[in-house]
Amino acid sequence: MANRQGAAWSLECQPWAGKKAVAVVTERLTQWGLRGPKTLDEVVRFLVATVVQDGGRNVSLHLAEQNRQALIMALSHRPRPAERGGTVLPRLHELGAVSCGTEVTDDGRQVWAVLDLVF
């Protein structure tokens, strides 16, 4: 992550993980002198809730900022979780994601969104 700010957290795979994720992302953006869009809380909660559904012990949350955009990614750490319907990406777009994606790998489900930051 050369030339950009970044942070990562490990959270327990629990229903309350989304609330904790919102708090740490918002705090870090504030430390960097940045502010997310109005839908930031909903996007972060949705990303984390999506990977929490896979089960497992922990989820990872990653945040990076570059060019007035924030990349937020959640990872389930549940190897090869079951495939689910295609509602994740449309929902992220509804919440204002400039770009988003999801991938199931041997490491678990990755779900990410890029949001324009507010200045």
Rosetta blueprint (number, residue, H / E / L):
1 M L
2 A L
3 N L
4 R L
5 Q E
6 G E
7 A E
8 A E
9 W E
10 S E
11 L E
12 E E
13 C L
14 Q L
15 P L
16 W L
17 A H
18 G H
19 K H
20 K H
21 A H
22 V H
23 A H
24 V H
25 V H
26 T H
27 E H
28 R H
29 L H
30 T H
31 Q H
32 W L
33 G L
34 L L
35 R E
36 G L
37 P L
38 K L
39 T L
40 L H
41 D H
42 E H
43 V H
44 V H
45 R H
46 F H
47 L H
48 V H
49 A H
50 T H
51 V H
52 V H
53 Q L
54 D L
55 G L
56 G L
57 R L
58 N E
59 V E
60 S E
61 L E
62 H E
63 L E
64 A E
65 E E
66 Q E
67 N L
68 R L
69 Q E
70 A E
71 L E
72 I E
73 M E
74 A E
75 L E
76 S L
77 H L
78 R L
79 P L
80 R L
81 P L
82 A L
83 E L
84 R L
85 G L
86 G L
87 T L
88 V H
89 L H
90 P H
91 R H
92 L H
93 H H
94 E H
95 L L
96 G L
97 A L
98 V L
99 S E
100 C E
101 G E
102 T E
103 E E
104 V E
105 T E
106 D L
107 D L
108 G E
109 R E
110 Q E
111 V E
112 W E
113 A E
114 V E
115 L E
116 D E
117 L L
118 V E
119 F L
